[in-house]
Amino acid sequence: MTEIISTLHEFFQFSFVRYAFIVGLLIALCSSLLGVTLVLKRFSFIGDGLSHVAFGAMSVAAVTSLTNQNLIVLPVTLISAILLLRTGQNTRIKGDAAVAMISVGALAIGYMLMNIFPTSGNISADVCSTLFGSFSILALKPSDVRLCVIMSIIVIGTFIFFYNKIFAVTFDESFAKATGVKAELYNTLIAVITALIIVLAMNLVGSLLISALIIFPALSAMRLFRSFRSVIICSAVVSVVCAAAGILLSILVSTPVGSTIVVADLAVFLVFSLISKAVRRSEK
Amino acid sequence: MSIQIACKNVSLGYEGSIVTQDLSFSVSSGDYLYILGENGSGKSTLVKALLGLKPQISGEITRGEGVAAGQIGYLPQQTVVQRDFPASVREIVMSGCLSKSGLRPFYTAAERASANAAMERLGITGLAKRCYRELSGGQQQRVLLARALCAAGKILLLDEPVTGLDPKAQVDLYEMIGKLNSEGVTIIMVSHDVGAAMRYASHILHIGSHKQLFFGTAEGYAKSSVGRTFIASEEAENDD
């Protein structure tokens, strides 16, 4: 035990580990807050879809050798998020199909571009690290950390400020509209902060595993809790704890950061499911 | 008896296609209006127009004081999302107060009090901390009624509220709505249940495809040819 602590202590001497820890926890917190709303609105796969869009945009940025990738990745993802979430109900292509279409399309275009205009010798390693997250979270610059902190504060602040409205729009959009709540506006707001989180989270877990950060804490919390507020709080706590455990574990046993976090989330989900089964049985 | 909503030669529809036209009727305070019609006759379009969510193509809708768009308590049809939604009864009832809160992020004490009063009125105070998805269908509708009362105390618009409830719960809900009506709340009910309409309604608006078939008092409807035909056809269906 003391050995583990001293190893960790040693690691935390490095600023890049501290940076990774801060960024990881913030992203986990943000994604879990929105996750509850997205899961309830039946948009669990929006994370997956948007992150593939971001992947496509990233390869465009790489091919055109833009130095600041976020210049192109962020706007493209934002626009796709708004299009997907706003028109989800009334378009001819329904929500899930639209998400799947955009997701696969962007993935294909991204991969094709990376092959036609290779920027480095090892394409499959590049692709793999974008999809599954890389150790790039361990190579964060102070400016990256600052950007992430600012964005997280915006996301968390927005969420708290509009908490009641987000609840109303998620639970019953037609009632909210009928009583004069600007549901469209809040749906767009949800789309925008979802896109922000996804662009942030790509560095941490890669685009394939973002869905896990969004879905798992929400689903785990919904197993055990019965009011919206307690589900949100539980989901945030679960997500932060899992991210911390995942990052620490990955340092100790040198596993990939992203997948370790997701495995931790999965483990919590299983435990919570068992507890909820046991509770329900004892109630009967 | 002041007129709360009056429609004059109103036509409704989507770009280019008219769903229903020449609707002329009015709702006064304390009325219990049933809007009857087959599926596809434009009931839901009319609901949107009454709520102020969809402008009419032509004609005029005038609204009295306190019943402007956004001030009508609405009970929508249940959605799939709500069936497994983790939310407490109190959270849902409180959300009815949102329309008045503007940009303010939190609820005020007055809003909490009005939510409590609405729950008291519908006899669901004891359920305040329960989870919505674990309630029976009838209890869920009461919660949504309480929410609608928080949003608007003068007029309620209910869209097929008894769908999916068992007969006992249907009667309970009808009685609850009747009680609210006797306390002075105007009720507009969208339905295809003509039997219940004859029992509870004070006025009836019957819309058929593309036109208004009847508007007047419930007694008048029972005597009219439209009413007699519709009632007879429904009774024949129920006998099957």
HADDOCK unambig.tbl for C-alpha pairs under 7 A between the chains (distance, minus, plus):
assign (segid A and resid 40 and name CA) (segid B and resid 81 and name CA) 6.51 0.50 0.50
assign (segid A and resid 40 and name CA) (segid B and resid 85 and name CA) 6.91 0.50 0.50
assign (segid A and resid 41 and name CA) (segid B and resid 81 and name CA) 6.71 0.50 0.50
assign (segid A and resid 161 and name CA) (segid B and resid 105 and name CA) 5.16 0.50 0.50
assign (segid A and resid 162 and name CA) (segid B and resid 105 and name CA) 5.94 0.50 0.50
assign (segid A and resid 164 and name CA) (segid B and resid 105 and name CA) 6.88 0.50 0.50
assign (segid A and resid 168 and name CA) (segid B and resid 95 and name CA) 5.89 0.50 0.50
assign (segid A and resid 171 and name CA) (segid B and resid 82 and name CA) 6.35 0.50 0.50
assign (segid A and resid 174 and name CA) (segid B and resid 76 and name CA) 6.83 0.50 0.50
assign (segid A and resid 175 and name CA) (segid B and resid 74 and name CA) 6.21 0.50 0.50
assign (segid A and resid 175 and name CA) (segid B and resid 76 and name CA) 6.42 0.50 0.50
assign (segid A and resid 178 and name CA) (segid B and resid 51 and name CA) 5.78 0.50 0.50
assign (segid A and resid 178 and name CA) (segid B and resid 53 and name CA) 6.85 0.50 0.50
assign (segid A and resid 178 and name CA) (segid B and resid 70 and name CA) 5.62 0.50 0.50
assign (segid A and resid 178 and name CA) (segid B and resid 74 and name CA) 6.69 0.50 0.50
assign (segid A and resid 179 and name CA) (segid B and resid 70 and name CA) 3.98 0.50 0.50
assign (segid A and resid 179 and name CA) (segid B and resid 71 and name CA) 6.10 0.50 0.50
assign (segid A and resid 179 and name CA) (segid B and resid 72 and name CA) 6.78 0.50 0.50
assign (segid A and resid 179 and name CA) (segid B and resid 99 and name CA) 5.62 0.50 0.50
assign (segid A and resid 179 and name CA) (segid B and resid 151 and name CA) 6.71 0.50 0.50
assign (segid A and resid 180 and name CA) (segid B and resid 70 and name CA) 4.47 0.50 0.50
assign (segid A and resid 180 and name CA) (segid B and resid 99 and name CA) 5.73 0.50 0.50
assign (segid A and resid 181 and name CA) (segid B and resid 99 and name CA) 5.70 0.50 0.50
assign (segid A and resid 222 and name CA) (segid B and resid 86 and name CA) 6.76 0.50 0.50
assign (segid A and resid 226 and name CA) (segid B and resid 86 and name CA) 4.90 0.50 0.50
assign (segid A and resid 226 and name CA) (segid B and resid 87 and name CA) 5.90 0.50 0.50
assign (segid A and resid 226 and name CA) (segid B and resid 88 and name CA) 6.58 0.50 0.50
assign (segid A and resid 226 and name CA) (segid B and resid 131 and name CA) 5.34 0.50 0.50
assign (segid A and resid 227 and name CA) (segid B and resid 86 and name CA) 5.16 0.50 0.50
assign (segid A and resid 227 and name CA) (segid B and resid 87 and name CA) 3.95 0.50 0.50
assign (segid A and resid 227 and name CA) (segid B and resid 88 and name CA) 4.64 0.50 0.50
assign (segid A and resid 227 and name CA) (segid B and resid 131 and name CA) 6.29 0.50 0.50
assign (segid A and resid 228 and name CA) (segid B and resid 86 and name CA) 5.48 0.50 0.50
assign (segid A and resid 228 and name CA) (segid B and resid 87 and name CA) 4.57 0.50 0.50
assign (segid A and resid 228 and name CA) (segid B and resid 88 and name CA) 6.94 0.50 0.50
